[in-house]
Amino acid sequence: MTDSFPRQAARTAGFTLGAPRSFRLSPDGQTVVFLRSKGGTDSVTCLWALDVGTGAERLIADPAQLGMAGAEDDPVEKARRERVREHAGGIVAYSTDAACTKAAFTLAGRVYLADIAATAGQPGQPGAGTVRELATSTPAADARPDPAGRLVAYVSAGVLRVHDIATGEDRAIADPQGAEGISYGLAEFIAAEEMDRNRGYWWAPDGSAILTARVDETPVQVWHIADPANPGTEPRAVRYPAAGTPNAVVSAHIASLDGGLIAIDWDAASFPYLVTASWDQPADDKGRERGASGQPLLVVSSRSQREMRILAVDPATGATSLVRADTDPSWVDIVTGVPATTADGKLVWTADAGGAKRLITGSPAEHAAGTAEIRTPESLNVRAVLGVDGEEILISAYGDDPASICLWTVGPAGLARVSPADGAYDGQLAGSTLLLAGRTLTTAGVTVRVLRAGAGDQKIWAEMADIASLAEVPDLPPPKPMLTWSAGPSRVRTAIVLPSWHEPGSGKLPVLCDPYGGPHGKRVIAARGAYLSPQWFAEQGFAVVIGDGRGTPGRGPAWDRAVTADLAEPVLEDQVEALQSAADQVPDLDLSRVGIRGWSFGGYLAALAVLRRPDVFHAAVAGAPPTDWRLYDTCYTERYLGLPDEQPEVYARSSLLADAPKLTRPLMLIHGLADDNVAVAHTLRLSSALLAAGRPHTVLPLSGVTHMASQEEVAENLLLLQVDFLRSALGLPATGIQQP
């Protein structure tokens, strides 16, 4: 082996560098635009295009050739990358016009425009003149062309601006006039971190106006993130809305290109969260009624998230009307990709019915009357709406096995699965062309295929082209996880990973539980890449057990809501069930030596395990754990636990601080000192409580590290330090573990 696995995983950003991603399929299905770096250790992401007919790839934009490879990001872009957990550099996000002929992106606060349709240059080189910098204000963020490709909008210093490509005219259309803490066109922290909304403005279909969010952060409390390793550096002030404290005030406006602003009127006191927004594309038969610009749609939510509404906006006055209201005694889910509109004017949405998350479509009147049509069966749980092609809707969904994520089309001919049944798939649909990006248990990395539908109602998909992955292959025995179900009442979907060299009956293996175990996090996936780090830990002499207990995605609304008002006991019970059932199925597991590790919610679960069930778990490594939910953000925490002042007993039940005197097992706490998602205060408060109780423990502070812990030397050594700690804590020899 040329490198150890920890080093290889670190320098390849977890084997993601060189893999294609962020696909955009042109409306005619002829072109695929995507991002990919030039190799498995190249962190500079480039913009590419694939000609579907010929299968030829073209390099559209290379930051190195623009002189911007490795350039420092501006603070707004850094924050955006942290929210989406972006490890790479270069062009990590882009936007295109409606026809997919032009793409805009930012590098180090500068706006660039790429001509996707330009003639290609030499192999591996962009064509001459295909990319140019626009003379915009700096630093700039989130550049987006209008649908016609004539203008580019972007945000600079909280001002939403528009640049005319032909004339170079650059003007502000929504300006807070220097007011501190107020911005137009950007997503606030809560939207980006918890609502999957990373944008703050949306072009009208005809490019005549922009729907923009206005964010006032001044009510949000100020926290300070210090750099103790450099005491001369002034702490960084951030606005962080912890549970029970004020959020940013978000409103919405329609900005005309001449600088006029029309405020959108809704009951923001009752529905303060702007979940998402879009423009309903005008169909020919209703364009005369609403105007060619279409009609804006807002999705808003109450702070408790128990009610969510779709509102239609009159673009001339800003008045809103109710299209649909959804309620739930726990919370209403945010689903990516909705609302969307089909070519015949039907509104696409999701709803809980029959014990499943289901796709529904109907006219606005049908949604308002509760008569919208359910389009998917109870056997599927819709994960996301990936796109609409005419009247055909592409969705990703979980079936009977939550380890697999499959793609389905829903259209006039009914429901059809368009991906294999086993694996984890993403995709796009446009112009009767399907892009299928899949990961499976039998393949390394991602496989991307482009297929085109034949004529007729019963579509037969013919493969047209592939998009190559340049990612490195792990120098590690291929993981072969055993995917099982626990035998207990929860029937936890579980993966068991054993050393490649282990022979059944040859000896007992200490166990390492490696869960995430909470909302939004799925670890048991039918994809080989999900088990690379677990396999490396297994090679060090562990049997690794991963359980997706109650609250994790893919099992339906009731499963999700089992953690309502209690983020501790259900998830911990299910880890115990998964572990004990795994030992019943694999007799070589040694339940007298069980460690547990995790990051973020998984770190919370690891610390929880040794504090409350030391009879089962004998050592823990807790990375960036949210130990006191009063310190975590409003949208996430209040969704599950409510408001802390109204339900203090709920917060106490899920907090780790009062459990500190119970610690009897080795515990390592790891935390990045620059973490602005789970602040280091979580670990420091637990450590203080442990010290006050006289309980020995280990704290590993990571100077300058955020929640991602993506620095190469940090990522490598974190794996090595964890395995050393676990070996020592479980009484294993530091050396002498059999190796492959």
C-alpha positions, 0 to 999 in steps of 0.5 A: 500500500502506498498510503495508509487508508487514513491518509488516502481518505484525508487527501481525497476528501473521503474519496469525493475528489474527482467524482462528478456531481451537481448535474444540470440536464438541459431542457432538450436533454442534449447536454449535461453540465456538471462539476468534477475535479481533474483527479482523485487528489485534486481539490480544485473543482472544474465546470464540465459539459457532456454532449449526450448524443456523442458522449464527448466531455468538454471542460468549460471552466478551470479555476487554474486557467483563470488564475483562481485555483486556491484563491481565498473565499470571501466570508459569505462564500466560506459560510455557504460552503460550511452550511453545505459541508463542502470540502473541495475548492474551485467552482463548487456551485453554479447556476445556468439559464433556462436553456443551459447555454450559459453558466454563472459562478463565483470564485474568491468573490468575483463573478464569472460567466461561462458560455456552455455552447461555445466551441471546445478547445483542445482536449481537456482545455476550455474553448477560447473565450468561453469564460470571462469575468464580469465587472461586478461589485466585489465580494460577490456571492451566489451568481445566477443568470436570468432564464433568458441568459441576458442578465446575471444577478448576485449579492454583494455586501447584502445588496442584490444586484443585476449585471447586464451581460451585453452592456456591462451595466451593473445596478442594485435592485434591492439595497438595505442602504448600509443597515447593519445586519440586513441583507437581500438575496441570501439565505439566513443560517437557519434556512441553509443549515436546517431547511435545505434552502441555500439561496435567497432569491428567485428569477421570474420566468421572463426575467422581468423581476426577482423574488428576494428574501430580506433577512434582518439578523439584528434580533439574533444573539451574538456569539463569539468564536475565539482562536485560543491557539492565537490569543492575539486574534480577535474572536469572531462574532457570529449570529447564532439563534439558539433554541428559545431565542429570537430568529432572524426576521425574514420577509420577501419582496418582488424586486423589479429591474428598475429598483422598485420593491413590492413587499409580500404580505403574509402573517409572518408573526404566525408563520415566521419561517420562509421554507422555500419559494419559487415561480409557478411557470405560466402555461400558454392557456393561463399566461394571459390570466397571470401574465408571462412572468408567472406567479410566485409561490411561498412556503411558510411555516410556524415556528413550532413547524406544526403548520406549513402553508403554500401561498400564492403571491400576486406579483403586482400587489404582493398580496397572498392567498392560501393554496394549501395548509398542512398540519401535524401534531409533531411537525410537518416535514420539509421535502426537497423539490416541492412545490413544483408545477407540471406542464398542465398546471398541476401543483406537486406536493407531498403529504402523509397518508396511509402511514407513508410520505406520498406524492400528491398533485392537483390544481390549486383549487384541488389542494385547497379543497383537500382533493388533490390526487395521491400518486404513490402507494403506501409502500413508498416514502417519498424522499425528494422531488428531483424534477418535472419534465412536462407532465412526468415527475421524477422522485427519489423514494424509499421502499420496503428496504430503507437502505436503498434509495430508488428513482421513480417517474410519476406521469400520465402512464402511472408509476414506474421505477427507473433505477435498479431496486438496490443501491442509492440513486440520484438523478435528473429528468429533462427532454425525455432524457434521464441522468442516473447517478448511482452507488451500490454495494458491488461498485466503488464510487459513483456510476453516472449513466445518461439514458434516453426514452424510446417512443411510446407509452411504455418507456424503454430507456436506452443508454446514451453516455457515461460520465466518468468518475476520476475518484481514487479507489480506496486501498482497502479490502472492499467492504462487504457489510451484512445488512440485517434487521434487528429482532427486537420491537423496532426492527432496526436496519443494521449493518455488520462489518467484519475484518476481511481476514476474520474466519467465523469461529476463529475468535471473539471480536471486540465491537465498535458501534458506529451510528449517526442514529438521529434525524436526517442522518442515514448510515445503513445504505446499500452503497459500498462507499458508506462503509469505507471508514467502518471497514478500516476500523474492522481491519484493526480488529473490530466488528463494526455495528451500525444501526439506523434507529427511530428518527432516522430517515426512510421508514415513514412519518411514525418512525420519524416522529418517535423522537418527539419530545425525547432525543435520548431514550428511543435512539439509545434503546434502538442502538442496544437492540441493534447491538444485541441482535447483531451478536445473536446473528454473528456469534463472534461478537464480544459484548464484554468489549463494546465501544461506540463512536460518532460525530455531531448527533452521532457524537451525542449518541456515543456520549449518551451511551456510556453515560446511561448504559455503561452496562452495554457500552464500555468506551466512547468517542464523541465528536462535536456532540450537542450535549445541551440542546438549549445551545443548539439552533432553533429550527432543528431543536424546537422541531423535536423538543419544543420551546425550552421555556415551555418544556424545560423537562423535555430539554432536561431529559435529552441533555447530557449535563445532568448525567455527568456524575454517572460516567464510569467508562472511558470517554473521549470528547473531540471538538473543533474550536471554530465550529459555528454549528455545534459550538465548542461550548457543548463539549466544554460544559460537559467537560466542566460537569464531568470535572465537577463530578470528579469523573476522568475523561479525555478532551481533544480540542481541534484548533481552527477546525470547524464542524467539518474537520476537513483539514487533511492532517486533522482528518487523517490523525482523527482516525488514528487517535480514535482507534488508539483510544478505543484499543486502550479503553477496551483493553486491547493490545496496542499492536499485534492485531491481525492485519490483512 
